[in-house]
Amino acid sequence: MILRYLTKKQWALIGVVVLLVMVQVYLDLKIPDYMTQITTIIESHGTTANIMNQGWQMIACALGSLAASLITGGIAAWIAASLCQRLRALEFDQVESFAAADMNRFSTDSLITRSTNDITQIQTAVAMGMQVMVKAPILAVWAIYKISDKSLEWCLALAVAILIMAAAVGLILHYVMPKIRRIQDLTDDVGRVLSEDLTGQRVVRAYNAKSFQQHKFDEANGVLTRTNLYINRAMSPMMPAMTAIMSILTLSVYWIGAYLINNASSSIQQGVIFANMVVFSAYAMQVISAFILTVIIFFILPRAIVAGHRVEEVIDTEPIVKDGPATESPTGRKGEIEFSNVGFKYPGAADYVLKDISFTAKKGETVAFIGSTGCGKSTLINLVPRFYDVTEGSVKVDGLDVREYTQEALHAKMGYVPQKAIIFTGTVDSNVRYGSTAGERTEDDVRQAIEVAQASDFVARREKGLEAPTTQYGTNFSGGQKQRLAIARAVCRRPEFYIFDDSFSALDYKTDRALRTALKKDAGGVTTLIVAQRIGTIMDADRIVVLENGRVAGIGTHRDLLHSCQVYREIARSQLSAEELDL
């Protein structure tokens, strides 16, 4: 997964890293050679000058190795950071292309974890792994080659140590890997519980449910903690075991060396064996160091692999809703929306949510939708911006099937206000201007939109007016204020048609009526689709579509439906007085 997202520049730098690691390993393995020469000089009663000459060369090798290591670390860190920057951007862009059906495949908390914690795991593994995983095999193979012509007894001792270490690492990973695979999912669970608690604080307090939420969090946090502790406990003996094996190997080398020196036939041969013992011990420690480096990676790599798969899963997800070729309507029509025999069921569901829906909203008309809760009103209008695609039939905008448009071109035609008003961190001005047309709108346009949305009163009362700050989710505004700002955003866009998904529910009747009057005056000639629960909001609509169980129960004006549609009449009787019914 990581390899295919590396750029040519990063591949070139990886080549530089490999070369630098080879230089570093060469210099590290050159030091024991100087140790051998120093030992030989001492045994032959050489001069201090000769010893210091070799010593200075040893120091030069050590400093060179240090410099190569520092440069390698810097390059590796840059590669890891830039790669993960790209992965984050790719993941964000992919999520931006997701329709509602795609979003249902991943929870919001999981997507946040995948773009933060998971990416961090990858970055750590790449930065460290690039140095360790390249260096360890080169160091091990080169060191083994350097000592392969030494005593067979020493080589056997090293081979036994390597086998023991490999077996220990394999055994530990066998028990740890399943737990490591669960860590990221358990992190998602903690994030989900925490997110629910933070967003639902008012409900939690109102229902005295603090202990209940605490129990949920403690349970999720406890499972994550226990899993982490299991992994850490299982892997904690690894480093002490490596150290113990290193010490035992050193003792074995010297014990075997003592035996060989004791059985040597001459003092010259004893000197040679002693020198070989010193250099073999140094090289053996390099081999063990390579295994220790590998063990360090085993602490990081398994979790990074899981994180990589999770990030890849998001990036490789094929969006269900795909762009069509059209960027504009070929007919020249503007603001016309037509539903033709539309049927819809959610992906994987057996039953239809909507069935046989047909109507046309002509340019400048207001078409409203009403019905009982769960009858499919919001689902129906969500088919226009292609948050979902129809299962049967077609939805046309300006005479062209919405599936033929690019999503950007389709969305540029509309001003959309969802059920739950969304306010972004920034200012009142940035929220009203929000979108692709932000740079085209003047301050007068923003003020006009705010006035139409009946928001000018509370905006003016803010200390900074249009520059008043808005917090995340607009928590420093009331529900009604957020709805009016969201409506102002749609008005400022100057679209071909509006979609209001129960967007007046938080407004009082007086503000509701004033807003609709101002909107009708300002948006003359703009088609409007309105989902509403209150009949008072839609009484003046050109046509009202009454839905029941996902089907059309009646279409007509308010007066027509009072006489012809039983479902509408029952809704009207529950909300209006006898005089207002005017039967």
MARLOGU-233966 format. One record per residue (C-alpha): residue in one letter; x, y, z. Coordinates in steps of 0.2 Angstrom, whole numbers, plus 5000, padded with zeros to 4 digits. Layout:
<atoms>
AXYZ ...
</atoms>
This chain:
<atoms>
M500050005000 I501450125005 L502450094989 R501250144976 Y500950314984 L502850364984 T503350494971 K504850484960 K505750604971 Q505450504987 W506050344978 A507650434973 L507850484992 I507550304997 G509050264986 V510050394994 V509550325011 V510050145006 L511750215000 L512050305017 V511550155027 M512850055017 V514150185021 Q513550185039 V513649995040 Y515349995031 L516050115044 D515350025059 L516049855053 K517749945049 I518049985067 P518349795073 D519649785059 Y520549935068 M520349845084 T521149685077 Q522649795071 I522749885088 T522749715097 T524149655085 I525149805088 I525049785107 E525549605106 S527049645096 H527549785108 G527249925094 T527350105097 T526050225105 A526150325089 N525550165079 I524150135091 M523550315090 N523650305072 Q522350165071 G521350245085 W521150405076 Q520550305061 M519250215072 I518650385078 A518550445061 C517450295056 A516350325071 L516050505067 G515750465049 S514450335054 L513650465066 A513550595052 A512850465040 S511550415053 L510950595056 I510750625037 T509850465035 G508650505049 G508250675042 I507950615025 A506850465032 A505850585042 W505550695027 I504950555016 A503850485030 A503050655033 S502750705015 L502050525011 C500850535026 Q500350715021 R499950645004 L498950495012 R497950615022 A497550725007 L497050574997 E495950505011 F495150675014 D494850694995 Q494050524994 V492950555009 E492350725001 S491850624986 F490750504996 A488950504995 A487750465010 A487850285005 D489750275005 M489750365022 N488650235030 R490050105027 F491250205039 S490750285055 T491250465056 D492350425072 S493250285062 L493650405047 I494350535059 T495450395068 R496050335051 S496550505045 T497450545061 N498050405073 D498250275058 I499250395048 T500350435063 Q500650245065 I501150235047 Q502250395048 T503150315063 A503450155055 V504050225039 A505250355047 M506050215059 G505750065047 M506650155033 Q508250155043 V508050005053 M507349885040 V508649935028 K510049935040 A509749775049 P509849645035 I511349735027 L512249745044 A511849555048 V512349485031 W513949595030 A514449555048 I514149365046 Y515149375030 K516649455039 I516749315052 S516249165041 D518049115040 K518349125059 S518248975071 L516848845067 E516448845086 W516149025087 C515049025071 L514048885079 A513748985095 L513149135085 A512049025075 V511248955090 A510949125097 I510149185081 L508949035081 I508449065099 M508149245095 A507149205080 A506049075089 A505749195103 V505149335091 G504149215081 L503249145097 I502849315104 L502149385087 H501049225086 Y500149275101 V500249465099 M499749495081 P497849455083 K497849585097 I498749715087 R497449695073 R496149745085 I496949895092 Q496350025079 D494549955080 L494549975098 T495250155096 D493750185085 D492650125099 V493350245112 G493250395099 R491450345096 V490950345114 L491850505117 S491150595102 E489350545107 D489650605125 L490350775119 T488950805106 G487550745118 Q488150835134 R486450925136 V485450765135 V486650675146 R486450805160 A484650825157 Y484350635160 N485650615174 A486550495163 K488350535168 S488550365176 F487850275161 Q489050365149 Q490450345161 H490150155161 K490050155142 F491750245141 D492550145155 E492049985146 A492750045129 N494250115137 G494549965148 V494549845133 L495749955124 T496849965139 R496849785142 T497249745124 N498749865125 L499349795141 Y499249625134 I500349675119 N501549765130 R501749625143 A501949495129 M503249605120 S504149675136 P505249515138 M505949535121 M507249665124 P507849585140 A507949425131 M508949505117 T510149575130 A510349415139 I510649315123 M511949445119 S512849425136 I512749235135 L513449245117 T514849355123 L515249235137 S515249095125 V516449175113 Y517649205127 W517449035134 I517748955117 G519149075114 A519949025131 Y519848845127 L520648875109 I522048985117 N522348855130 N522548715117 A523548825105 S525348755100 S526248915101 S526249095108 I526049165090 Q524549055087 Q523849105104 G524049295099 V523149255082 I521649165091 F521549315104 A521449445090 N520149335081 M519149325097 V519149505099 V518549545082 F517349405082 S516549465098 A516349635090 Y515649575074 A514449455083 M513749605093 Q513449685077 V512449535071 I511449535087 S511249725085 A510449695069 F509149575077 I508849705091 L508449835077 T507249705069 V506449685086 I506149865088 I505249865071 F504149725077 F503549845090 I502949965077 L502649875061 P501249755065 R500149905070 A500650005056 I500149865044 V498449865051 A498350055050 G498950055032 H497549925027 R496250045036 V496850195026 E496950095010 E495150035013 V494550215013 I495650274998 D495150124987 T493350134991 E492450154974 P491150294977 I489350234973 V488850394965 K489950434950 D490050594939 G489150604923 P489950694908 A488750844907 T489251014915 E487751104909 S485951074903 P485951044884 T484151104883 G484351284889 R482951254902 K483351324920 G482551274937 E481451134931 I481450974942 E480550814936 F480250654945 S479750514934 N479150344941 V480450354955 G480750204966 F482150194979 K482750074992 Y484350095002 P485849984997 G485649805004 A483849835010 A482449725004 D480949855004 Y480750014994 V480750175004 L479950264989 K478850194975 D478050264959 I478450444963 S478050564949 F477850754948 T478650904940 A479151074948 K479251204934 K480351354934 G479851474948 E478651354957 T478551304975 V478251114978 A478051064996 F478150885003 I477150835019 G476750675027 S476950575043 T478650545051 G479650415041 C478650425025 G480150465014 K480050655012 S481950695016 T482450535006 L481450604991 I482250774990 N484050694994 L483850614977 V483950784968 P485750824974 R486250634972 F486550604990 Y485850434984 D485450374967 V483650314962 T483450124961 E482050144948 G481450284936 S482350454935 V482550624942 K482850764929 V483550934932 D483251054917 G482750914907 L484350804910 D484450654921 V485450704937 R486550554934 E487150634918 Y487850784927 T489550804935 Q489150824954 E489950994954 A488951054940 L487350984948 H487651054965 A488151224957 K486251244952 M485551224970 G485451304987 Y485251174999 V484751185018 P484751025027 Q483650975042 K485051005054 A485851175051 I487751155049 I488851305054 F490751295051 T492051375062 G492451545055 T491351705055 V489551745050 D490251815034 S491251665029 N489751545033 V488551645022 R489751665008 Y490251475010 G490451374994 S491151394976 T490351564974 A491151644989 G492351744980 E491051814968 R489951884982 T490152064989 E489752115007 D488052195000 D487652014994 V487951945011 R486952075020 Q485552055008 A485451865010 I485551895029 E484052015028 V483051895017 A483351755030 Q482751865044 A484451855053 S484952035052 D484352075069 F485351955079 V486951975068 A486852165071 R486852135089 R488452035088 E489952145093 K490852115076 G489352105065 L489752005050 E491451965057 A490751885073 P491551725076 T490651555074 T491251405084 Q491251225078 Y489451175075 G488851345078 T488651315097 N488751505100 F487051525091 S485351465095 G484451335084 G483351465075 Q484851575072 K485851435065 Q484351395053 R484251565047 L486151575044 A486051415034 I484551485024 A485551645021 R486951545014 A485751465002 V485051634997 C486851704994 R487251574982 R485851634970 P485451464964 E484251394950 F483251304964 Y483151294983 I482951134993 F482351165011 D482351005021 D481251045035 S482251205037 F480951315046 S480651195061 A481551305073 L480751465068 D479251545077 Y477651565066 K477951755064 T479851735058 D479351585047 R478051695038 A479151845036 L480551735030 R479451655017 T478751815011 A480451895009 L481151735001 K479651734988 K480051924984 D481951904983 A481951734974 G480551764961 G480851644947 V481851524957 T481051344960 T480851294978 L480651114985 I480151125003 V479950975016 A478951035031 Q477950965046 R476951115048 I475551155036 G475651335040 T477351335031 I476751265015 M474951325013 D475451444999 A476451324989 D475951304971 R475851114973 I475951004989 V476450824987 V475750715001 L476750555005 E476150405015 N477250245017 G478350305003 R476950334990 V476050484984 A474350494993 G473950664984 I474550804974 G473750984973 T473551144981 H473151165000 R471251194996 D471151054983 L471950924996 L470850975010 H469350904999 S470250764990 C471550695001 Q471150605017 V472950595024 Y473150785021 R471450825029 E471950725045 I473650825046 A472750985043 R471450945057 S472850915069 Q473651085066 L472351205060 S470751275068 A469051255060 E469151435053 E470851405045 L470251235038 D468851335029 L468051175023 
</atoms>
